[in-house]
């Protein structure tokens, strides 16, 4: 996926924080059977609205893929652990919950689908 965590190119791979995987306990719901699109959002983030729509559409198109949205302000512990610096930030998890891709900013649908290819 396109996107970055800072103005200097940023991180689009796993590993920007100390945690390398997420499960139902961290997500607050069951992950997808094949992959999970995790979106970190904040209340007044306009790009988060479009990101929510894009990720929900992609999840609906691909069997076994779930979209989970996490309020960054409510989960500051997880935000810090993962090194999330802005919203929206999207993590792509494989079936085992490992973070295989991450990007900050509003993603394009094609980029989300391509990133899912790494996870499934």
Secondary structure, 3 states (H helix, E strand, C coil): CCCCCCCCCCCCCCCCCCCCECCHHHHCCCCCCCEEEEEEECCCCHHHHHHHHHHHHHHHHCCCEEEEEEECCCCHHHHHHHCCCCCCEEEEEECCCEEEEEEECCCCHHHHHHHHHHHC
